[in-house]
Amino acid sequence: MTFSKRIFDLIVAVILSIVLLPVIVITSLAILILDGRPVFFISERMHSPQQGFQLIKFRTMKPSIENRGVSGGDKNARITRTGRFLRRSRLDELPQLFNVFRGDISFVGPRPPLRQYVERFPEIYAQVLLSRPGISGLASVLYHEHEERLLERSTSLDETDAIYARICIPRKAKLDLIYQANRTLCYDIKIMLMTVFKSLR
């Protein structure tokens, strides 16, 4: 990550933390009252092929000791009513501001992958993770809805994993590498605005 990108992330993170503090507090209380504890969902993700970190999101599912892999149709029954709204509006991503402050992720970059996929596809992620992972990115803006439709069909953990590994990872990687080849601060701002408009829509 360049120095200018890091400074930009910190400035925007401070501004958003102040502006969105009431939303974060209200969302936390809503989850606590309607769905109970825990309020946050913490999951290991990777910001380099060797190094992981703890990604923080608002909890949108009922807890399960067997929770692993990406979310597909097989996990729909576990999504809470509050969680459906948070996912649609992407408000579940707000706690990741803490990860931005820590430098785990940027605002724009490839979505941070699970360790299991980095270990299974080292050639892909050796290239993709040359960019600092982000809350949103080119693949998130252009491919996220299609990915959700693909994974919605799955009825088991194995089927979800097969669809994600065979179809989603290669297609998202192509978009992530396009971003990597063209990344500038202006491009980051454009992707951030596209993300906001898409969420509002």
The 8 nearest C-alpha neighbors of each residue, nearest first, counted from 0:
[[1, 131, 4, 2, 5, 130, 3, 105],
 [0, 2, 4, 3, 5, 6, 131, 7],
 [1, 3, 5, 4, 6, 0, 7, 8],
 [4, 2, 6, 5, 1, 7, 184, 0],
 [5, 3, 7, 1, 2, 6, 8, 0],
 [4, 6, 8, 2, 7, 3, 9, 1],
 [7, 5, 3, 9, 8, 4, 10, 2],
 [6, 8, 4, 10, 5, 9, 3, 11],
 [9, 7, 5, 11, 6, 10, 12, 4],
 [8, 10, 12, 6, 7, 11, 13, 100],
 [11, 9, 7, 13, 12, 8, 6, 14],
 [10, 12, 14, 8, 13, 9, 15, 7],
 [13, 11, 9, 15, 10, 14, 8, 16],
 [14, 12, 16, 10, 11, 15, 9, 17],
 [15, 13, 11, 17, 16, 12, 18, 10],
 [16, 14, 18, 12, 17, 13, 19, 11],
 [17, 15, 13, 19, 14, 20, 18, 12],
 [16, 18, 14, 15, 20, 19, 13, 21],
 [19, 17, 15, 16, 20, 14, 21, 22],
 [18, 20, 22, 16, 21, 15, 17, 23],
 [19, 21, 23, 17, 22, 16, 18, 24],
 [22, 20, 24, 23, 19, 25, 18, 17],
 [23, 21, 19, 25, 20, 24, 26, 18],
 [22, 24, 20, 26, 21, 25, 27, 19],
 [23, 25, 21, 27, 22, 26, 20, 28],
 [26, 24, 28, 22, 27, 23, 21, 29],
 [27, 25, 29, 23, 28, 24, 22, 30],
 [26, 28, 24, 30, 25, 29, 23, 31],
 [27, 29, 31, 25, 26, 30, 32, 24],
 [30, 28, 26, 32, 31, 27, 33, 25],
 [31, 29, 34, 33, 27, 28, 32, 38],
 [30, 32, 35, 28, 29, 34, 36, 33],
 [33, 31, 29, 30, 35, 34, 28, 27],
 [34, 32, 30, 29, 31, 35, 81, 28],
 [35, 33, 30, 31, 32, 36, 79, 81],
 [36, 34, 31, 32, 33, 30, 37, 38],
 [37, 35, 38, 31, 34, 30, 39, 32],
 [36, 38, 39, 35, 58, 40, 31, 30],
 [37, 39, 36, 58, 30, 31, 57, 27],
 [40, 38, 57, 58, 37, 56, 41, 55],
 [39, 41, 58, 56, 57, 55, 42, 38],
 [42, 40, 55, 54, 53, 39, 56, 43],
 [43, 41, 54, 53, 44, 40, 55, 52],
 [42, 44, 53, 52, 54, 51, 113, 45],
 [45, 43, 113, 51, 112, 52, 111, 114],
 [44, 46, 51, 47, 112, 111, 50, 52],
 [45, 47, 132, 51, 111, 50, 131, 128],
 [46, 48, 50, 49, 45, 128, 51, 129],
 [49, 47, 50, 125, 117, 124, 45, 128],
 [50, 48, 47, 51, 45, 46, 117, 114],
 [49, 51, 47, 45, 48, 46, 52, 44],
 [52, 50, 45, 44, 46, 43, 49, 47],
 [51, 53, 43, 44, 45, 54, 103, 50],
 [52, 54, 43, 42, 41, 44, 55, 51],
 [55, 53, 42, 41, 43, 44, 52, 98],
 [56, 54, 41, 95, 94, 40, 53, 39],
 [57, 55, 40, 94, 92, 91, 39, 58],
 [56, 58, 39, 91, 40, 38, 59, 94],
 [57, 59, 40, 39, 38, 60, 56, 82],
 [82, 58, 60, 78, 79, 57, 81, 83],
 [61, 59, 78, 77, 79, 58, 62, 82],
 [60, 62, 77, 78, 63, 79, 59, 58],
 [63, 61, 60, 64, 66, 77, 37, 58],
 [62, 64, 65, 66, 61, 60, 77, 67],
 [63, 65, 66, 62, 67, 61, 60, 77],
 [66, 64, 63, 67, 62, 68, 156, 74],
 [65, 67, 63, 64, 68, 62, 74, 69],
 [68, 66, 65, 69, 156, 70, 64, 63],
 [67, 69, 70, 160, 66, 113, 156, 115],
 [68, 70, 71, 67, 160, 159, 163, 113],
 [71, 69, 74, 68, 72, 150, 159, 73],
 [72, 70, 150, 151, 73, 159, 74, 153],
 [71, 73, 151, 153, 75, 74, 154, 152],
 [72, 74, 154, 155, 71, 75, 153, 156],
 [73, 75, 72, 77, 76, 71, 70, 78],
 [76, 74, 72, 77, 78, 73, 71, 70],
 [75, 77, 74, 78, 73, 79, 72, 60],
 [76, 78, 60, 61, 75, 74, 79, 62],
 [79, 77, 60, 75, 76, 59, 82, 61],
 [78, 80, 82, 81, 60, 59, 77, 83],
 [81, 79, 82, 83, 78, 84, 59, 34],
 [82, 80, 79, 84, 83, 85, 59, 30],
 [59, 81, 83, 79, 85, 80, 84, 78],
 [84, 82, 86, 80, 85, 81, 87, 79],
 [83, 85, 87, 82, 86, 81, 88, 80],
 [86, 84, 90, 82, 91, 88, 83, 89],
 [87, 85, 89, 83, 84, 88, 91, 82],
 [86, 88, 84, 89, 85, 83, 198, 90],
 [87, 89, 85, 90, 86, 198, 84, 199],
 [90, 88, 86, 91, 87, 85, 92, 198],
 [91, 89, 85, 92, 88, 93, 86, 57],
 [90, 92, 57, 85, 89, 56, 93, 86],
 [91, 93, 90, 56, 95, 89, 94, 57],
 [92, 94, 95, 90, 91, 96, 56, 23],
 [95, 93, 96, 56, 55, 92, 97, 57],
 [96, 94, 98, 97, 93, 55, 92, 56],
 [95, 97, 99, 94, 98, 93, 12, 100],
 [98, 96, 95, 100, 99, 94, 101, 55],
 [99, 97, 95, 101, 103, 96, 100, 104],
 [98, 100, 96, 102, 104, 101, 97, 105],
 [101, 99, 97, 98, 102, 9, 96, 12],
 [102, 100, 98, 99, 103, 97, 104, 96],
 [101, 103, 99, 104, 100, 98, 105, 5],
 [104, 102, 98, 101, 99, 46, 52, 105],
 [105, 103, 133, 132, 99, 102, 98, 131],
 [106, 104, 133, 107, 99, 132, 131, 8],
 [105, 107, 133, 134, 135, 8, 108, 104],
 [108, 106, 133, 136, 135, 105, 187, 134],
 [107, 109, 133, 132, 136, 131, 135, 110],
 [110, 108, 132, 133, 136, 175, 111, 138],
 [109, 111, 132, 133, 112, 108, 134, 135],
 [112, 110, 132, 44, 45, 109, 46, 133],
 [113, 111, 44, 45, 110, 114, 116, 117],
 [112, 114, 44, 115, 116, 45, 117, 43],
 [113, 115, 117, 116, 45, 44, 118, 112],
 [114, 116, 118, 113, 117, 119, 68, 112],
 [117, 115, 119, 118, 114, 113, 120, 112],
 [116, 118, 114, 120, 121, 119, 115, 124],
 [117, 119, 115, 116, 121, 120, 114, 48],
 [120, 118, 116, 117, 121, 115, 114, 122],
 [119, 121, 117, 123, 122, 118, 116, 124],
 [120, 122, 124, 117, 123, 118, 125, 119],
 [123, 121, 125, 120, 124, 126, 117, 119],
 [124, 122, 121, 125, 120, 126, 127, 172],
 [123, 125, 127, 126, 121, 128, 122, 117],
 [124, 126, 122, 123, 121, 128, 127, 48],
 [125, 127, 124, 129, 128, 123, 122, 176],
 [128, 126, 124, 129, 125, 130, 176, 123],
 [129, 127, 130, 124, 47, 126, 125, 131],
 [128, 130, 127, 126, 131, 125, 47, 179],
 [131, 129, 128, 132, 127, 108, 179, 0],
 [130, 132, 108, 104, 0, 128, 105, 46],
 [133, 131, 108, 109, 111, 104, 110, 46],
 [132, 134, 108, 107, 105, 106, 104, 135],
 [135, 133, 106, 107, 110, 105, 136, 108],
 [136, 134, 107, 133, 139, 108, 106, 110],
 [137, 135, 108, 107, 139, 138, 109, 140],
 [136, 138, 140, 139, 141, 174, 178, 175],
 [137, 139, 142, 141, 174, 171, 136, 140],
 [140, 138, 143, 136, 137, 142, 135, 141],
 [141, 139, 137, 138, 142, 194, 143, 136],
 [142, 140, 138, 139, 137, 143, 144, 145],
 [141, 143, 138, 145, 139, 144, 140, 146],
 [144, 142, 139, 146, 145, 140, 141, 147],
 [143, 145, 147, 146, 142, 148, 141, 140],
 [146, 144, 148, 142, 147, 143, 149, 141],
 [147, 145, 143, 149, 144, 148, 142, 150],
 [146, 148, 144, 150, 145, 149, 151, 143],
 [149, 147, 151, 145, 146, 150, 144, 152],
 [150, 148, 146, 147, 151, 152, 145, 162],
 [149, 151, 71, 147, 152, 153, 148, 159],
 [150, 152, 72, 148, 71, 149, 153, 147],
 [153, 151, 150, 72, 149, 154, 148, 71],
 [154, 152, 72, 159, 158, 150, 151, 155],
 [153, 155, 73, 72, 152, 158, 156, 159],
 [156, 154, 73, 158, 157, 153, 159, 72],
 [155, 157, 159, 158, 160, 73, 154, 68],
 [158, 156, 160, 155, 159, 161, 153, 154],
 [157, 159, 161, 155, 160, 156, 153, 162],
 [160, 158, 156, 153, 162, 157, 161, 71],
 [159, 161, 157, 163, 158, 162, 164, 156],
 [160, 162, 158, 164, 159, 163, 165, 157],
 [163, 161, 165, 159, 160, 164, 166, 158],
 [162, 164, 167, 160, 161, 166, 165, 159],
 [165, 163, 161, 168, 162, 166, 160, 167],
 [164, 166, 162, 163, 161, 167, 168, 169],
 [167, 165, 163, 162, 164, 168, 169, 170],
 [168, 166, 163, 170, 169, 171, 164, 165],
 [167, 169, 171, 164, 170, 166, 172, 163],
 [170, 168, 172, 171, 167, 166, 173, 165],
 [171, 169, 173, 167, 172, 168, 166, 174],
 [170, 172, 174, 168, 138, 173, 169, 167],
 [171, 173, 175, 169, 170, 174, 168, 176],
 [174, 172, 176, 170, 171, 175, 177, 169],
 [175, 173, 177, 171, 138, 176, 172, 137],
 [176, 174, 172, 178, 177, 173, 109, 138],
 [177, 175, 179, 173, 178, 174, 172, 180],
 [176, 178, 174, 180, 179, 175, 173, 181],
 [179, 177, 175, 181, 176, 180, 182, 174],
 [178, 180, 176, 182, 177, 181, 175, 130],
 [179, 181, 177, 178, 182, 176, 175, 183],
 [182, 180, 178, 179, 177, 183, 186, 176],
 [183, 181, 179, 178, 186, 180, 184, 187],
 [182, 184, 186, 185, 187, 181, 4, 188],
 [183, 185, 187, 186, 188, 4, 182, 3],
 [186, 184, 188, 183, 187, 189, 182, 190],
 [185, 187, 189, 183, 184, 188, 182, 190],
 [188, 186, 184, 190, 185, 189, 107, 191],
 [189, 187, 191, 185, 186, 190, 192, 184],
 [188, 190, 186, 192, 187, 191, 193, 185],
 [191, 189, 193, 187, 192, 188, 194, 186],
 [190, 192, 188, 194, 193, 189, 187, 195],
 [191, 193, 195, 189, 194, 190, 196, 188],
 [192, 194, 190, 196, 191, 195, 197, 189],
 [195, 193, 191, 197, 192, 196, 140, 190],
 [196, 194, 192, 198, 197, 193, 199, 191],
 [197, 195, 199, 193, 198, 194, 200, 192],
 [196, 198, 200, 194, 195, 199, 193, 140],
 [199, 197, 195, 200, 196, 88, 194, 89],
 [200, 198, 196, 197, 195, 88, 194, 89],
 [199, 197, 198, 196, 195, 88, 194, 87]]
